[in-house]
Amino acid sequence: MKETINEIVIEILELDEASEELLDREKNATWDSIKHLEIIMAIEEEFDIRFTATEVTAVKNIQDLYAYVEKKLV
């Protein structure tokens, strides 16, 4: 699951690799609101889940994405 999420984020943000700094919204200028929604929608489609509006705004980094997806897949 984490590898799939990493691949989605790396592809959408057009990164060469996944570093902790680049996978944090506040530290990565390319992770803007549009890219954020693209990431959320791609993850929803990939895992057939839905995020609430509160969850979407609460996601600040890749770790948050892991936690929400894991919780929804249980």
Phi and psi restraints in degrees (range 20) as a CNS / XPLOR table:
assign (resid 1 and name C) (resid 2 and name N)
       (resid 2 and name CA) (resid 2 and name C) 1.0 -62.5 20.0 2
assign (resid 2 and name N) (resid 2 and name CA)
       (resid 2 and name C) (resid 3 and name N) 1.0 -39.4 20.0 2
assign (resid 2 and name C) (resid 3 and name N)
       (resid 3 and name CA) (resid 3 and name C) 1.0 -63.4 20.0 2
assign (resid 3 and name N) (resid 3 and name CA)
       (resid 3 and name C) (resid 4 and name N) 1.0 -41.0 20.0 2
assign (resid 3 and name C) (resid 4 and name N)
       (resid 4 and name CA) (resid 4 and name C) 1.0 -64.9 20.0 2
assign (resid 4 and name N) (resid 4 and name CA)
       (resid 4 and name C) (resid 5 and name N) 1.0 -44.3 20.0 2
assign (resid 4 and name C) (resid 5 and name N)
       (resid 5 and name CA) (resid 5 and name C) 1.0 -62.1 20.0 2
assign (resid 5 and name N) (resid 5 and name CA)
       (resid 5 and name C) (resid 6 and name N) 1.0 -44.3 20.0 2
assign (resid 5 and name C) (resid 6 and name N)
       (resid 6 and name CA) (resid 6 and name C) 1.0 -56.8 20.0 2
assign (resid 6 and name N) (resid 6 and name CA)
       (resid 6 and name C) (resid 7 and name N) 1.0 -46.3 20.0 2
assign (resid 6 and name C) (resid 7 and name N)
       (resid 7 and name CA) (resid 7 and name C) 1.0 -60.7 20.0 2
assign (resid 7 and name N) (resid 7 and name CA)
       (resid 7 and name C) (resid 8 and name N) 1.0 -42.0 20.0 2
assign (resid 7 and name C) (resid 8 and name N)
       (resid 8 and name CA) (resid 8 and name C) 1.0 -62.7 20.0 2
assign (resid 8 and name N) (resid 8 and name CA)
       (resid 8 and name C) (resid 9 and name N) 1.0 -49.1 20.0 2
assign (resid 8 and name C) (resid 9 and name N)
       (resid 9 and name CA) (resid 9 and name C) 1.0 -64.5 20.0 2
assign (resid 9 and name N) (resid 9 and name CA)
       (resid 9 and name C) (resid 10 and name N) 1.0 -44.8 20.0 2
assign (resid 9 and name C) (resid 10 and name N)
       (resid 10 and name CA) (resid 10 and name C) 1.0 -60.9 20.0 2
assign (resid 10 and name N) (resid 10 and name CA)
       (resid 10 and name C) (resid 11 and name N) 1.0 -42.8 20.0 2
assign (resid 10 and name C) (resid 11 and name N)
       (resid 11 and name CA) (resid 11 and name C) 1.0 -65.9 20.0 2
assign (resid 11 and name N) (resid 11 and name CA)
       (resid 11 and name C) (resid 12 and name N) 1.0 -47.5 20.0 2
assign (resid 11 and name C) (resid 12 and name N)
       (resid 12 and name CA) (resid 12 and name C) 1.0 -67.4 20.0 2
assign (resid 12 and name N) (resid 12 and name CA)
       (resid 12 and name C) (resid 13 and name N) 1.0 -38.8 20.0 2
assign (resid 12 and name C) (resid 13 and name N)
       (resid 13 and name CA) (resid 13 and name C) 1.0 -84.1 20.0 2
assign (resid 13 and name N) (resid 13 and name CA)
       (resid 13 and name C) (resid 14 and name N) 1.0 -2.9 20.0 2
assign (resid 13 and name C) (resid 14 and name N)
       (resid 14 and name CA) (resid 14 and name C) 1.0 55.1 20.0 2
assign (resid 14 and name N) (resid 14 and name CA)
       (resid 14 and name C) (resid 15 and name N) 1.0 50.5 20.0 2
assign (resid 14 and name C) (resid 15 and name N)
       (resid 15 and name CA) (resid 15 and name C) 1.0 -95.4 20.0 2
assign (resid 15 and name N) (resid 15 and name CA)
       (resid 15 and name C) (resid 16 and name N) 1.0 154.2 20.0 2
assign (resid 15 and name C) (resid 16 and name N)
       (resid 16 and name CA) (resid 16 and name C) 1.0 -81.5 20.0 2
assign (resid 16 and name N) (resid 16 and name CA)
       (resid 16 and name C) (resid 17 and name N) 1.0 -31.1 20.0 2
assign (resid 16 and name C) (resid 17 and name N)
       (resid 17 and name CA) (resid 17 and name C) 1.0 -153.6 20.0 2
assign (resid 17 and name N) (resid 17 and name CA)
       (resid 17 and name C) (resid 18 and name N) 1.0 168.1 20.0 2
assign (resid 17 and name C) (resid 18 and name N)
       (resid 18 and name CA) (resid 18 and name C) 1.0 -100.1 20.0 2
assign (resid 18 and name N) (resid 18 and name CA)
       (resid 18 and name C) (resid 19 and name N) 1.0 101.5 20.0 2
assign (resid 18 and name C) (resid 19 and name N)
       (resid 19 and name CA) (resid 19 and name C) 1.0 -108.1 20.0 2
assign (resid 19 and name N) (resid 19 and name CA)
       (resid 19 and name C) (resid 20 and name N) 1.0 152.9 20.0 2
assign (resid 19 and name C) (resid 20 and name N)
       (resid 20 and name CA) (resid 20 and name C) 1.0 -55.7 20.0 2
assign (resid 20 and name N) (resid 20 and name CA)
       (resid 20 and name C) (resid 21 and name N) 1.0 -40.1 20.0 2
assign (resid 20 and name C) (resid 21 and name N)
       (resid 21 and name CA) (resid 21 and name C) 1.0 -66.6 20.0 2
assign (resid 21 and name N) (resid 21 and name CA)
       (resid 21 and name C) (resid 22 and name N) 1.0 -40.4 20.0 2
assign (resid 21 and name C) (resid 22 and name N)
       (resid 22 and name CA) (resid 22 and name C) 1.0 -73.3 20.0 2
assign (resid 22 and name N) (resid 22 and name CA)
       (resid 22 and name C) (resid 23 and name N) 1.0 -17.3 20.0 2
assign (resid 22 and name C) (resid 23 and name N)
       (resid 23 and name CA) (resid 23 and name C) 1.0 -100.5 20.0 2
assign (resid 23 and name N) (resid 23 and name CA)
       (resid 23 and name C) (resid 24 and name N) 1.0 28.9 20.0 2
assign (resid 23 and name C) (resid 24 and name N)
       (resid 24 and name CA) (resid 24 and name C) 1.0 -127.0 20.0 2
assign (resid 24 and name N) (resid 24 and name CA)
       (resid 24 and name C) (resid 25 and name N) 1.0 124.7 20.0 2
assign (resid 24 and name C) (resid 25 and name N)
       (resid 25 and name CA) (resid 25 and name C) 1.0 -57.4 20.0 2
assign (resid 25 and name N) (resid 25 and name CA)
       (resid 25 and name C) (resid 26 and name N) 1.0 -38.7 20.0 2
assign (resid 25 and name C) (resid 26 and name N)
       (resid 26 and name CA) (resid 26 and name C) 1.0 -75.6 20.0 2
assign (resid 26 and name N) (resid 26 and name CA)
       (resid 26 and name C) (resid 27 and name N) 1.0 -21.4 20.0 2
assign (resid 26 and name C) (resid 27 and name N)
       (resid 27 and name CA) (resid 27 and name C) 1.0 -101.7 20.0 2
assign (resid 27 and name N) (resid 27 and name CA)
       (resid 27 and name C) (resid 28 and name N) 1.0 -8.1 20.0 2
assign (resid 27 and name C) (resid 28 and name N)
       (resid 28 and name CA) (resid 28 and name C) 1.0 -121.2 20.0 2
assign (resid 28 and name N) (resid 28 and name CA)
       (resid 28 and name C) (resid 29 and name N) 1.0 108.1 20.0 2
assign (resid 28 and name C) (resid 29 and name N)
       (resid 29 and name CA) (resid 29 and name C) 1.0 -64.0 20.0 2
assign (resid 29 and name N) (resid 29 and name CA)
       (resid 29 and name C) (resid 30 and name N) 1.0 -25.1 20.0 2
assign (resid 29 and name C) (resid 30 and name N)
       (resid 30 and name CA) (resid 30 and name C) 1.0 -76.1 20.0 2
assign (resid 30 and name N) (resid 30 and name CA)
       (resid 30 and name C) (resid 31 and name N) 1.0 -15.9 20.0 2
assign (resid 30 and name C) (resid 31 and name N)
       (resid 31 and name CA) (resid 31 and name C) 1.0 -86.0 20.0 2
assign (resid 31 and name N) (resid 31 and name CA)
       (resid 31 and name C) (resid 32 and name N) 1.0 72.5 20.0 2
assign (resid 31 and name C) (resid 32 and name N)
       (resid 32 and name CA) (resid 32 and name C) 1.0 -90.7 20.0 2
assign (resid 32 and name N) (resid 32 and name CA)
       (resid 32 and name C) (resid 33 and name N) 1.0 -174.7 20.0 2
assign (resid 32 and name C) (resid 33 and name N)
       (resid 33 and name CA) (resid 33 and name C) 1.0 -64.7 20.0 2
assign (resid 33 and name N) (resid 33 and name CA)
       (resid 33 and name C) (resid 34 and name N) 1.0 -35.4 20.0 2
assign (resid 33 and name C) (resid 34 and name N)
       (resid 34 and name CA) (resid 34 and name C) 1.0 -67.7 20.0 2
assign (resid 34 and name N) (resid 34 and name CA)
       (resid 34 and name C) (resid 35 and name N) 1.0 -48.3 20.0 2
assign (resid 34 and name C) (resid 35 and name N)
       (resid 35 and name CA) (resid 35 and name C) 1.0 -61.6 20.0 2
assign (resid 35 and name N) (resid 35 and name CA)
       (resid 35 and name C) (resid 36 and name N) 1.0 -36.7 20.0 2
assign (resid 35 and name C) (resid 36 and name N)
       (resid 36 and name CA) (resid 36 and name C) 1.0 -59.6 20.0 2
assign (resid 36 and name N) (resid 36 and name CA)
       (resid 36 and name C) (resid 37 and name N) 1.0 -46.9 20.0 2
assign (resid 36 and name C) (resid 37 and name N)
       (resid 37 and name CA) (resid 37 and name C) 1.0 -65.9 20.0 2
assign (resid 37 and name N) (resid 37 and name CA)
       (resid 37 and name C) (resid 38 and name N) 1.0 -36.8 20.0 2
assign (resid 37 and name C) (resid 38 and name N)
       (resid 38 and name CA) (resid 38 and name C) 1.0 -61.5 20.0 2
assign (resid 38 and name N) (resid 38 and name CA)
       (resid 38 and name C) (resid 39 and name N) 1.0 -43.4 20.0 2
assign (resid 38 and name C) (resid 39 and name N)
       (resid 39 and name CA) (resid 39 and name C) 1.0 -62.2 20.0 2
assign (resid 39 and name N) (resid 39 and name CA)
       (resid 39 and name C) (resid 40 and name N) 1.0 -48.0 20.0 2
assign (resid 39 and name C) (resid 40 and name N)
       (resid 40 and name CA) (resid 40 and name C) 1.0 -59.5 20.0 2
assign (resid 40 and name N) (resid 40 and name CA)
       (resid 40 and name C) (resid 41 and name N) 1.0 -47.3 20.0 2
assign (resid 40 and name C) (resid 41 and name N)
       (resid 41 and name CA) (resid 41 and name C) 1.0 -64.9 20.0 2
assign (resid 41 and name N) (resid 41 and name CA)
       (resid 41 and name C) (resid 42 and name N) 1.0 -39.5 20.0 2
assign (resid 41 and name C) (resid 42 and name N)
       (resid 42 and name CA) (resid 42 and name C) 1.0 -65.4 20.0 2
assign (resid 42 and name N) (resid 42 and name CA)
       (resid 42 and name C) (resid 43 and name N) 1.0 -40.2 20.0 2
assign (resid 42 and name C) (resid 43 and name N)
       (resid 43 and name CA) (resid 43 and name C) 1.0 -68.2 20.0 2
assign (resid 43 and name N) (resid 43 and name CA)
       (resid 43 and name C) (resid 44 and name N) 1.0 -41.9 20.0 2
assign (resid 43 and name C) (resid 44 and name N)
       (resid 44 and name CA) (resid 44 and name C) 1.0 -58.6 20.0 2
assign (resid 44 and name N) (resid 44 and name CA)
       (resid 44 and name C) (resid 45 and name N) 1.0 -44.5 20.0 2
assign (resid 44 and name C) (resid 45 and name N)
       (resid 45 and name CA) (resid 45 and name C) 1.0 -66.9 20.0 2
assign (resid 45 and name N) (resid 45 and name CA)
       (resid 45 and name C) (resid 46 and name N) 1.0 -45.1 20.0 2
assign (resid 45 and name C) (resid 46 and name N)
       (resid 46 and name CA) (resid 46 and name C) 1.0 -61.7 20.0 2
assign (resid 46 and name N) (resid 46 and name CA)
       (resid 46 and name C) (resid 47 and name N) 1.0 -42.1 20.0 2
assign (resid 46 and name C) (resid 47 and name N)
       (resid 47 and name CA) (resid 47 and name C) 1.0 -102.9 20.0 2
assign (resid 47 and name N) (resid 47 and name CA)
       (resid 47 and name C) (resid 48 and name N) 1.0 1.5 20.0 2
assign (resid 47 and name C) (resid 48 and name N)
       (resid 48 and name CA) (resid 48 and name C) 1.0 53.6 20.0 2
assign (resid 48 and name N) (resid 48 and name CA)
       (resid 48 and name C) (resid 49 and name N) 1.0 53.0 20.0 2
assign (resid 48 and name C) (resid 49 and name N)
       (resid 49 and name CA) (resid 49 and name C) 1.0 -130.4 20.0 2
assign (resid 49 and name N) (resid 49 and name CA)
       (resid 49 and name C) (resid 50 and name N) 1.0 171.6 20.0 2
assign (resid 49 and name C) (resid 50 and name N)
       (resid 50 and name CA) (resid 50 and name C) 1.0 -133.7 20.0 2
assign (resid 50 and name N) (resid 50 and name CA)
       (resid 50 and name C) (resid 51 and name N) 1.0 135.7 20.0 2
assign (resid 50 and name C) (resid 51 and name N)
       (resid 51 and name CA) (resid 51 and name C) 1.0 -94.1 20.0 2
assign (resid 51 and name N) (resid 51 and name CA)
       (resid 51 and name C) (resid 52 and name N) 1.0 145.5 20.0 2
assign (resid 51 and name C) (resid 52 and name N)
       (resid 52 and name CA) (resid 52 and name C) 1.0 -80.1 20.0 2
assign (resid 52 and name N) (resid 52 and name CA)
       (resid 52 and name C) (resid 53 and name N) 1.0 164.6 20.0 2
assign (resid 52 and name C) (resid 53 and name N)
       (resid 53 and name CA) (resid 53 and name C) 1.0 -60.1 20.0 2
assign (resid 53 and name N) (resid 53 and name CA)
       (resid 53 and name C) (resid 54 and name N) 1.0 -37.8 20.0 2
assign (resid 53 and name C) (resid 54 and name N)
       (resid 54 and name CA) (resid 54 and name C) 1.0 -63.9 20.0 2
assign (resid 54 and name N) (resid 54 and name CA)
       (resid 54 and name C) (resid 55 and name N) 1.0 -42.5 20.0 2
assign (resid 54 and name C) (resid 55 and name N)
       (resid 55 and name CA) (resid 55 and name C) 1.0 -64.9 20.0 2
assign (resid 55 and name N) (resid 55 and name CA)
       (resid 55 and name C) (resid 56 and name N) 1.0 -41.7 20.0 2
assign (resid 55 and name C) (resid 56 and name N)
       (resid 56 and name CA) (resid 56 and name C) 1.0 -58.4 20.0 2
assign (resid 56 and name N) (resid 56 and name CA)
       (resid 56 and name C) (resid 57 and name N) 1.0 -45.2 20.0 2
assign (resid 56 and name C) (resid 57 and name N)
       (resid 57 and name CA) (resid 57 and name C) 1.0 -75.6 20.0 2
assign (resid 57 and name N) (resid 57 and name CA)
       (resid 57 and name C) (resid 58 and name N) 1.0 -22.5 20.0 2
assign (resid 57 and name C) (resid 58 and name N)
       (resid 58 and name CA) (resid 58 and name C) 1.0 -78.6 20.0 2
assign (resid 58 and name N) (resid 58 and name CA)
       (resid 58 and name C) (resid 59 and name N) 1.0 -20.5 20.0 2
assign (resid 58 and name C) (resid 59 and name N)
       (resid 59 and name CA) (resid 59 and name C) 1.0 -68.6 20.0 2
assign (resid 59 and name N) (resid 59 and name CA)
       (resid 59 and name C) (resid 60 and name N) 1.0 118.5 20.0 2
assign (resid 59 and name C) (resid 60 and name N)
       (resid 60 and name CA) (resid 60 and name C) 1.0 -115.1 20.0 2
assign (resid 60 and name N) (resid 60 and name CA)
       (resid 60 and name C) (resid 61 and name N) 1.0 -16.4 20.0 2
assign (resid 60 and name C) (resid 61 and name N)
       (resid 61 and name CA) (resid 61 and name C) 1.0 -161.6 20.0 2
assign (resid 61 and name N) (resid 61 and name CA)
       (resid 61 and name C) (resid 62 and name N) 1.0 179.6 20.0 2
assign (resid 61 and name C) (resid 62 and name N)
       (resid 62 and name CA) (resid 62 and name C) 1.0 -63.8 20.0 2
assign (resid 62 and name N) (resid 62 and name CA)
       (resid 62 and name C) (resid 63 and name N) 1.0 -33.3 20.0 2
assign (resid 62 and name C) (resid 63 and name N)
       (resid 63 and name CA) (resid 63 and name C) 1.0 -63.3 20.0 2
assign (resid 63 and name N) (resid 63 and name CA)
       (resid 63 and name C) (resid 64 and name N) 1.0 -38.7 20.0 2
assign (resid 63 and name C) (resid 64 and name N)
       (resid 64 and name CA) (resid 64 and name C) 1.0 -62.7 20.0 2
assign (resid 64 and name N) (resid 64 and name CA)
       (resid 64 and name C) (resid 65 and name N) 1.0 -41.1 20.0 2
assign (resid 64 and name C) (resid 65 and name N)
       (resid 65 and name CA) (resid 65 and name C) 1.0 -61.2 20.0 2
assign (resid 65 and name N) (resid 65 and name CA)
       (resid 65 and name C) (resid 66 and name N) 1.0 -45.8 20.0 2
assign (resid 65 and name C) (resid 66 and name N)
       (resid 66 and name CA) (resid 66 and name C) 1.0 -55.8 20.0 2
assign (resid 66 and name N) (resid 66 and name CA)
       (resid 66 and name C) (resid 67 and name N) 1.0 -47.9 20.0 2
assign (resid 66 and name C) (resid 67 and name N)
       (resid 67 and name CA) (resid 67 and name C) 1.0 -62.7 20.0 2
assign (resid 67 and name N) (resid 67 and name CA)
       (resid 67 and name C) (resid 68 and name N) 1.0 -46.5 20.0 2
assign (resid 67 and name C) (resid 68 and name N)
       (resid 68 and name CA) (resid 68 and name C) 1.0 -66.4 20.0 2
assign (resid 68 and name N) (resid 68 and name CA)
       (resid 68 and name C) (resid 69 and name N) 1.0 -43.5 20.0 2
assign (resid 68 and name C) (resid 69 and name N)
       (resid 69 and name CA) (resid 69 and name C) 1.0 -65.0 20.0 2
assign (resid 69 and name N) (resid 69 and name CA)
       (resid 69 and name C) (resid 70 and name N) 1.0 -45.0 20.0 2
assign (resid 69 and name C) (resid 70 and name N)
       (resid 70 and name CA) (resid 70 and name C) 1.0 -58.9 20.0 2
assign (resid 70 and name N) (resid 70 and name CA)
       (resid 70 and name C) (resid 71 and name N) 1.0 -43.5 20.0 2
assign (resid 70 and name C) (resid 71 and name N)
       (resid 71 and name CA) (resid 71 and name C) 1.0 -61.9 20.0 2
assign (resid 71 and name N) (resid 71 and name CA)
       (resid 71 and name C) (resid 72 and name N) 1.0 -38.9 20.0 2
assign (resid 71 and name C) (resid 72 and name N)
       (resid 72 and name CA) (resid 72 and name C) 1.0 -76.4 20.0 2
assign (resid 72 and name N) (resid 72 and name CA)
       (resid 72 and name C) (resid 73 and name N) 1.0 -23.6 20.0 2
assign (resid 72 and name C) (resid 73 and name N)
       (resid 73 and name CA) (resid 73 and name C) 1.0 -86.9 20.0 2
assign (resid 73 and name N) (resid 73 and name CA)
       (resid 73 and name C) (resid 74 and name N) 1.0 -6.6 20.0 2
